């Protein structure tokens, strides 16, 4: 149900990055569902306003989102995260600084094979630019979309907090390093600017729980599933996937703006869904309902198999670095992702979470046009 008008009356103008991404476009949908009078300034890398609208429309169509009902509330801002001032011209910049009440920085260069230096300009310097542009004048809300991988795990405890001594040596790749660097920047800024910060650490973001909408390019989870189908085998492992459906993540990010009268200038949320699934559960489900011919093999044998992949051979190539270590398939239940603040805010925001059951995953395969070969129930 829409939030009462009195709770969102002071958030009228949003600045949103990453709107042509999977999470970003669903954030746009949520903003205009719950704030139908809001104006959303969308930063898009484009040659013209028409080109920007064309890109956004195509992405909305792919995600089964009706852009026509939102078009009057959307303002395209041509720009590029890696350019000075994000590539925004002076006229648009003046309008943004005067109007924007809430910044949602969802854009990032997500690539797990590149080092930090290749990702720094887009992922880190863009955050610094946004803080510089909007960090003075009137008070504003600033939502930064981070990754659960950026949370320090100290003695198996991943807390909902930031520290001034992020454990950068724990990061396994440049993308995670870039997220840690951004969190440290936000921690250092703290309350020194007129910005109220929200850091949303996302786990694996799954498909929309209703439409099944999902992005299959440059996506770890989809590359894992489709890559296993490519090679005809899946690993049996009790490794868990911390996860959340994209619509629940987007709802939380947007609705938390309605409750910004919080005691500090910074709040961190680990968006860990109450359910987790294991590799074995997922692939047994896929084999039972969709691909009976796929082979379920030990994680050790599967690991040996993917180490010999060529770049053109399978979608597993881009994520194989995650599965090369000996402990890649160790049950990660020993890591406790604290999410007390997230779960408490879910209740305040009136967001009920539904279980990740058979019907949930059926919506994903229905979205990509794969029909079940078996309709009988399988025990988890």
Secondary structure, 3 states (H helix, E strand, C coil): CCCCHHHCCCCCEEEEECCCCHHHHHHHHHHHHHCCCCEEEEEECCCCHHHHHHHHHHHHHHCCCCHHHCHHHEEEEECCCCCHHHHCCHHHHHHHHHHCCEEEECCCCCCCCCCHHHHHHHHHHHHHHHHHHHCCCCCEEEEEEEEHHHCCEECCEECCCCCCCCCHHHCCCHHHHHHHHHHHHHHHHCCCCCEEEEEEEECEEECCCCCCCCCCCCCHHHHHHHHHHHHCEEEECCCEEEEEEHHHHHHHHHHHHHHCCCCCCEEEEEECCCCEEEHHHHHHHHHHHCCCCCEEEEHHHHHHHHHCCCCCCCHHHHHHHHHCCCCCCCCHHHCEECCHHHHHHHHHCCCCCCCCCHHHHHHHHHHCCCCCCCCCCCCC
